[in-house]
Amino acid sequence: MLPWQEFALQHGGELLPDGRPRFRIVLVIVARQNGKTEIPVVLAPYWMLVDEYPLVLGTSTKLEYAKDTWDKTRHLLRRSPLVALMGKPRWFVRGNNLTDMWSEDEAAHYRIAAANEEGGRSLTIDRAVADELRQHHDYSAWNAMDPAASNEGSQIWALSNAGDDKSIVLNDLRAAALDYIKWVEQVGAENAAHLIEAGECPHDWRLGLMEWSAPEDADPEDVDALLQANPRVGYGRNLEDLLLEARRAKAKGGDSLAGFKTEKMCIRVPRLAPAIDLTAWRAGKQPDTMTAVRHRAVMCVDVSLDGKHATAVVAATLPDGRVRVEAVAAWDSAFAMQVDLPDLVDRVKPRAVGWFPNGPAAAAAAALADRNKQGEARRSWPPRSVTVEAISQEMAAVCMGLAKDVLAGQVLHSGDPLLDDQVAGAEKHERPSGTWVYARGDEGHVDAVYAMAGAVHLARTLPAPVGGLRLIGPSSS
């Protein structure tokens, strides 16, 4: 075993004075290709041969992944002389896909299953392994296994590298473990022990966290940070190869960099397929106003897919060719935007207002266009001197154009929390043509990002002002 693996196995196997596992759940987080999967390969035969637990369950995102680990355990049992020396009975396999391993005397079983709503349900589990926990995007698989491991001496090992905001089970368990650690630091170890004994600990003190990861703000080429997340370096893994991969990921940015951070640095990222490079976006933060270029401001509005959020963003080109953006309004419904937008446009006085005719804002735009037909006199639409434009340009080109401009340092902003939040959460929705747009879904709103992309597009394509007419004639002699 590698040193880090020995540490995890020894401390994850610690016992309480009454013989129960110190940790009912052991959460192990480490970067990929560091020998994480070897943990259950060794644990399973130990649980079966030494501890003789009746049922060990191994799960992974796909049955074939769980079977890979199961096969390694089977081969280990077959070739290990210790099995014969211990006088253990023969072992057999069964199941349509060879998913169950059991001893001749029926004393121990090792079964595998896919991590889904059925994995572990209706079983009584003594020891369980949940591999690739970051892929648990809801609690269906965890809720099938966790209650089944409710015996007094049961234990679950959850293994993973870092994930993104969708990895809710991993993120929730890690956050709970960190809360407990912070609580112990606040009250002191001795006081914590007394409070635990008295049953007054406000946290799950039997949730163990062992994590090898880089600091969240670490540069991918930081050698110390890479070593923190990759304890196998020096044991068959080369640091130089990691550094070369880090440089490629940094140069490419986007989902390549996000993937490197999660898989090779064990850093949680908001999205694994980010549409906009978050580092480049943050670099574009330069607090300022649009006063100097207000005469060239344009506005774009967009509505979330569920209709529960809408945003107006203005943009204007600067003398050096860059574009400054600013979120000027946000509403909690498309209807609220529809009511308020004429007044907002009258105050901001943009040269153009745009929306995406193929997006959720189209209905609100159509309703605004119908106002005059319905005889509403309080505010005409569109206002004089304001062009209302349906952005008919291919939506993918507009979305990808914003991402390209941000990466090139051509977009400036003031760090508005709404824009920051939605940019961090925006993911690519790939199209068969190889292009992409911002993914609209139930997990987060991206209407502010769409509005910003539309505003930047309008600012880039806005015709230059013509200016006043001049009479040109022959000069006087």
CORJOPE-V678419 format. One record per residue. N is the residue number from 0. RES is the residue in three letters. NEAR is the number of other ideal C-beta (glycine too) atoms within 8 Angstrom. Layout:
{{N	RES	NEAR} {N	RES	NEAR}}
//
This chain:
{{0	MET	7} {1	LEU	10} {2	PRO	7} {3	TRP	12} {4	GLN	12} {5	GLU	9} {6	PHE	9} {7	ALA	12} {8	LEU	12} {9	GLN	8} {10	HIS	9} {11	GLY	12} {12	GLY	7} {13	GLU	8} {14	LEU	8} {15	LEU	7} {16	PRO	4} {17	ASP	4} {18	GLY	6} {19	ARG	8} {20	PRO	11} {21	ARG	8} {22	PHE	11} {23	ARG	8} {24	ILE	12} {25	VAL	12} {26	LEU	16} {27	VAL	14} {28	ILE	14} {29	VAL	13} {30	ALA	14} {31	ARG	7} {32	GLN	7} {33	ASN	13} {34	GLY	10} {35	LYS	12} {36	THR	11} {37	GLU	10} {38	ILE	15} {39	PRO	14} {40	VAL	11} {41	VAL	12} {42	LEU	12} {43	ALA	16} {44	PRO	11} {45	TYR	9} {46	TRP	13} {47	MET	14} {48	LEU	12} {49	VAL	6} {50	ASP	8} {51	GLU	8} {52	TYR	10} {53	PRO	8} {54	LEU	12} {55	VAL	16} {56	LEU	17} {57	GLY	16} {58	THR	16} {59	SER	14} {60	THR	8} {61	LYS	7} {62	LEU	11} {63	GLU	6} {64	TYR	11} {65	ALA	15} {66	LYS	12} {67	ASP	9} {68	THR	17} {69	TRP	15} {70	ASP	8} {71	LYS	11} {72	THR	14} {73	ARG	11} {74	HIS	8} {75	LEU	11} {76	LEU	10} {77	ARG	6} {78	ARG	5} {79	SER	8} {80	PRO	5} {81	LEU	7} {82	VAL	9} {83	ALA	7} {84	LEU	6} {85	MET	7} {86	GLY	4} {87	LYS	7} {88	PRO	7} {89	ARG	5} {90	TRP	10} {91	PHE	8} {92	VAL	8} {93	ARG	6} {94	GLY	7} {95	ASN	4} {96	ASN	6} {97	LEU	9} {98	THR	11} {99	ASP	11} {100	MET	11} {101	TRP	10} {102	SER	13} {103	GLU	7} {104	ASP	5} {105	GLU	6} {106	ALA	7} {107	ALA	13} {108	HIS	12} {109	TYR	13} {110	ARG	12} {111	ILE	14} {112	ALA	14} {113	ALA	11} {114	ALA	14} {115	ASN	9} {116	GLU	8} {117	GLU	8} {118	GLY	13} {119	GLY	13} {120	ARG	9} {121	SER	3} {122	LEU	9} {123	THR	7} {124	ILE	14} {125	ASP	13} {126	ARG	17} {127	ALA	16} {128	VAL	17} {129	ALA	16} {130	ASP	17} {131	GLU	11} {132	LEU	15} {133	ARG	12} {134	GLN	9} {135	HIS	14} {136	HIS	6} {137	ASP	7} {138	TYR	8} {139	SER	8} {140	ALA	14} {141	TRP	10} {142	ASN	9} {143	ALA	14} {144	MET	18} {145	ASP	9} {146	PRO	7} {147	ALA	14} {148	ALA	15} {149	SER	6} {150	ASN	8} {151	GLU	4} {152	GLY	8} {153	SER	12} {154	GLN	13} {155	ILE	14} {156	TRP	15} {157	ALA	13} {158	LEU	13} {159	SER	15} {160	ASN	12} {161	ALA	16} {162	GLY	14} {163	ASP	12} {164	ASP	10} {165	LYS	8} {166	SER	16} {167	ILE	10} {168	VAL	11} {169	LEU	15} {170	ASN	11} {171	ASP	8} {172	LEU	14} {173	ARG	12} {174	ALA	8} {175	ALA	11} {176	ALA	13} {177	LEU	9} {178	ASP	9} {179	TYR	13} {180	ILE	9} {181	LYS	8} {182	TRP	12} {183	VAL	10} {184	GLU	6} {185	GLN	6} {186	VAL	8} {187	GLY	7} {188	ALA	6} {189	GLU	6} {190	ASN	8} {191	ALA	13} {192	ALA	8} {193	HIS	8} {194	LEU	10} {195	ILE	10} {196	GLU	6} {197	ALA	6} {198	GLY	5} {199	GLU	6} {200	CYS	10} {201	PRO	4} {202	HIS	8} {203	ASP	7} {204	TRP	8} {205	ARG	9} {206	LEU	13} {207	GLY	12} {208	LEU	11} {209	MET	12} {210	GLU	10} {211	TRP	13} {212	SER	13} {213	ALA	12} {214	PRO	8} {215	GLU	6} {216	ASP	3} {217	ALA	10} {218	ASP	5} {219	PRO	15} {220	GLU	8} {221	ASP	9} {222	VAL	8} {223	ASP	6} {224	ALA	13} {225	LEU	17} {226	LEU	10} {227	GLN	10} {228	ALA	14} {229	ASN	14} {230	PRO	10} {231	ARG	12} {232	VAL	11} {233	GLY	5} {234	TYR	6} {235	GLY	3} {236	ARG	12} {237	ASN	6} {238	LEU	11} {239	GLU	6} {240	ASP	8} {241	LEU	13} {242	LEU	11} {243	LEU	8} {244	GLU	10} {245	ALA	13} {246	ARG	10} {247	ARG	9} {248	ALA	14} {249	LYS	10} {250	ALA	6} {251	LYS	8} {252	GLY	11} {253	GLY	11} {254	ASP	9} {255	SER	10} {256	LEU	14} {257	ALA	14} {258	GLY	10} {259	PHE	13} {260	LYS	13} {261	THR	17} {262	GLU	11} {263	LYS	15} {264	MET	16} {265	CYS	15} {266	ILE	13} {267	ARG	10} {268	VAL	12} {269	PRO	8} {270	ARG	14} {271	LEU	11} {272	ALA	8} {273	PRO	16} {274	ALA	14} {275	ILE	12} {276	ASP	12} {277	LEU	11} {278	THR	8} {279	ALA	13} {280	TRP	14} {281	ARG	7} {282	ALA	7} {283	GLY	11} {284	LYS	10} {285	GLN	7} {286	PRO	5} {287	ASP	7} {288	THR	4} {289	MET	11} {290	THR	5} {291	ALA	5} {292	VAL	11} {293	ARG	9} {294	HIS	6} {295	ARG	11} {296	ALA	14} {297	VAL	16} {298	MET	17} {299	CYS	19} {300	VAL	17} {301	ASP	16} {302	VAL	13} {303	SER	13} {304	LEU	7} {305	ASP	7} {306	GLY	8} {307	LYS	7} {308	HIS	12} {309	ALA	16} {310	THR	14} {311	ALA	15} {312	VAL	17} {313	VAL	14} {314	ALA	17} {315	ALA	13} {316	THR	11} {317	LEU	10} {318	PRO	3} {319	ASP	4} {320	GLY	6} {321	ARG	10} {322	VAL	14} {323	ARG	13} {324	VAL	14} {325	GLU	11} {326	ALA	14} {327	VAL	9} {328	ALA	9} {329	ALA	10} {330	TRP	11} {331	ASP	6} {332	SER	10} {333	ALA	13} {334	PHE	7} {335	ALA	10} {336	MET	15} {337	GLN	10} {338	VAL	6} {339	ASP	10} {340	LEU	13} {341	PRO	11} {342	ASP	8} {343	LEU	11} {344	VAL	14} {345	ASP	9} {346	ARG	6} {347	VAL	10} {348	LYS	9} {349	PRO	11} {350	ARG	10} {351	ALA	12} {352	VAL	15} {353	GLY	16} {354	TRP	15} {355	PHE	14} {356	PRO	9} {357	ASN	5} {358	GLY	11} {359	PRO	12} {360	ALA	14} {361	ALA	12} {362	ALA	8} {363	ALA	16} {364	ALA	13} {365	ALA	8} {366	ALA	9} {367	LEU	11} {368	ALA	9} {369	ASP	8} {370	ARG	12} {371	ASN	9} {372	LYS	5} {373	GLN	6} {374	GLY	5} {375	GLU	7} {376	ALA	3} {377	ARG	3} {378	ARG	9} {379	SER	7} {380	TRP	10} {381	PRO	8} {382	PRO	10} {383	ARG	4} {384	SER	5} {385	VAL	12} {386	THR	7} {387	VAL	11} {388	GLU	8} {389	ALA	10} {390	ILE	14} {391	SER	4} {392	GLN	7} {393	GLU	6} {394	MET	11} {395	ALA	11} {396	ALA	9} {397	VAL	14} {398	CYS	14} {399	MET	10} {400	GLY	12} {401	LEU	15} {402	ALA	12} {403	LYS	8} {404	ASP	11} {405	VAL	14} {406	LEU	10} {407	ALA	7} {408	GLY	9} {409	GLN	8} {410	VAL	14} {411	LEU	11} {412	HIS	13} {413	SER	8} {414	GLY	7} {415	ASP	9} {416	PRO	6} {417	LEU	10} {418	LEU	14} {419	ASP	10} {420	ASP	8} {421	GLN	14} {422	VAL	11} {423	ALA	10} {424	GLY	12} {425	ALA	13} {426	GLU	11} {427	LYS	11} {428	HIS	9} {429	GLU	5} {430	ARG	9} {431	PRO	3} {432	SER	5} {433	GLY	5} {434	THR	9} {435	TRP	10} {436	VAL	10} {437	TYR	13} {438	ALA	10} {439	ARG	8} {440	GLY	6} {441	ASP	4} {442	GLU	6} {443	GLY	7} {444	HIS	9} {445	VAL	13} {446	ASP	15} {447	ALA	15} {448	VAL	15} {449	TYR	14} {450	ALA	15} {451	MET	15} {452	ALA	14} {453	GLY	16} {454	ALA	16} {455	VAL	15} {456	HIS	15} {457	LEU	16} {458	ALA	13} {459	ARG	9} {460	THR	6} {461	LEU	11} {462	PRO	4} {463	ALA	4} {464	PRO	6} {465	VAL	3} {466	GLY	3} {467	GLY	3} {468	LEU	3} {469	ARG	4} {470	LEU	4} {471	ILE	3} {472	GLY	4} {473	PRO	3} {474	SER	4} {475	SER	3} {476	SER	2}}
//
